[in-house]
Amino acid sequence: DKAIVAAYPWGKIGMSVCYDLRFPQLYRDLAQAGADIITAPSAFTETTGRAHWHLLLRSRAIENGCFVMAPAQGGAHPNGRETYGHSLIITPWGEILAEAETEPGVIFADLNLEDISAVRARLPSLQHDRDYARPENHT
């Protein structure tokens, strides 16, 4: 129930998990709080992963001008559940720097944190944020 950004000597990391990807306002709050990188460890099912995983992660990176690092559980599990996998590292411009498949493994990418300010200068939506009143019939 609280957006968390952790400061490190090399940048600020905003934290989220799995289902949070469906709530863009959390990612906006993390970016507005200074996040350079947002993490999203997840276990999307095969079905929702195939349909939404790449699209949602790339959208969160683009709309907030942040790097997104998304480790993901993948493969078949003893209980019959199947997760999508495809761990990703995405640039603030929405480009995929590294991607895994479903098998266990590690992916790496060099992050140029200067890309964040360059992208945010080209697309200054964080500076143009504004509050909106919800429609009156919102419950």
C-alpha positions in Angstrom: 0.0 0.0 0.0 3.1 2.3 -0.2 5.3 3.2 -3.1 9.0 2.5 -2.2 12.1 3.9 -3.8 15.5 2.8 -2.4 18.5 5.0 -3.0 21.8 3.5 -4.0 25.1 5.3 -4.9 24.5 4.6 -8.6 20.7 5.4 -8.7 17.3 5.0 -7.2 15.3 1.8 -7.6 11.5 1.8 -7.4 10.0 -1.5 -6.3 6.9 -3.3 -7.6 5.8 -6.9 -8.0 3.9 -9.0 -10.6 0.2 -7.8 -10.5 1.4 -4.2 -9.9 2.1 -4.0 -13.6 -1.7 -3.5 -14.1 -1.6 -0.3 -12.0 0.2 2.4 -14.0 -0.3 5.0 -11.3 2.1 3.1 -9.0 4.9 3.3 -11.6 4.1 7.0 -12.1 4.4 7.6 -8.4 7.8 5.7 -8.3 9.1 7.8 -11.2 7.9 11.0 -9.6 9.7 10.0 -6.5 12.9 9.8 -8.5 13.2 6.2 -9.5 15.8 5.6 -12.3 15.1 1.9 -12.4 11.9 0.1 -11.5 11.9 -3.6 -10.7 9.0 -6.0 -11.3 9.8 -9.6 -10.2 6.9 -11.7 -11.5 5.3 -15.0 -12.1 2.8 -14.3 -14.9 0.9 -17.3 -16.1 1.7 -18.6 -19.6 -1.6 -17.2 -20.9 -1.4 -13.7 -19.5 2.3 -13.5 -20.0 2.1 -14.3 -23.7 -0.6 -11.7 -24.1 0.5 -8.8 -21.8 4.0 -9.2 -20.3 6.1 -7.4 -22.9 3.5 -4.8 -23.6 2.9 -3.8 -20.0 6.6 -3.7 -19.1 7.6 -1.7 -22.2 4.6 0.7 -21.5 5.7 1.3 -17.9 9.3 2.0 -19.1 8.2 4.4 -21.8 5.5 6.3 -19.9 7.9 7.0 -17.0 11.2 7.3 -18.7 12.7 4.6 -16.5 14.7 1.4 -17.0 12.6 -1.6 -16.0 14.2 -4.8 -14.8 11.7 -7.7 -14.6 13.0 -11.1 -13.4 10.3 -13.7 -14.1 9.5 -17.2 -13.0 9.0 -19.5 -16.0 8.2 -23.0 -16.9 6.0 -25.9 -15.6 5.5 -26.3 -11.9 4.7 -29.4 -9.9 1.1 -28.2 -9.1 0.4 -28.0 -12.9 0.7 -24.2 -13.1 2.8 -22.8 -16.0 4.5 -19.5 -15.8 5.6 -17.4 -18.8 9.2 -16.5 -17.9 10.9 -14.1 -20.2 12.9 -12.0 -17.7 13.5 -8.6 -19.3 15.6 -5.5 -19.0 14.1 -2.5 -20.8 15.4 1.0 -21.6 13.4 4.3 -20.9 12.7 4.4 -24.6 11.1 0.9 -24.5 13.8 -1.1 -26.1 14.5 -4.6 -24.8 18.2 -4.8 -23.8 18.1 -8.4 -22.6 15.6 -11.2 -22.5 15.6 -14.7 -21.1 13.4 -17.6 -22.1 11.5 -19.8 -19.6 14.5 -21.9 -18.3 16.4 -20.7 -15.2 19.2 -18.3 -16.1 20.7 -14.9 -15.8 20.6 -11.9 -18.1 22.8 -8.9 -18.1 22.8 -5.4 -19.6 24.8 -2.3 -19.3 22.5 0.6 -18.2 23.5 4.1 -19.2 21.6 6.2 -16.6 22.2 9.3 -18.7 19.6 7.8 -21.1 16.9 8.6 -18.5 17.4 12.4 -18.6 17.7 12.3 -22.4 14.4 10.4 -22.8 12.6 12.6 -20.2 13.8 15.7 -22.0 12.4 14.4 -25.3 9.1 13.3 -23.7 8.6 15.5 -20.6 5.4 13.8 -19.4 6.6 13.6 -15.8 6.9 17.4 -15.8 3.5 17.8 -17.3 1.7 15.5 -14.8 -1.6 16.9 -13.5 -4.3 15.7 -11.2 -7.7 14.8 -12.6 -11.0 14.6 -10.8 -12.6 11.2 -11.0 -16.0 11.0 -12.7 -18.9 11.5 -10.3 -20.2 8.0 -10.9 -16.9 6.4 -9.9 -17.3 3.9 -7.1 
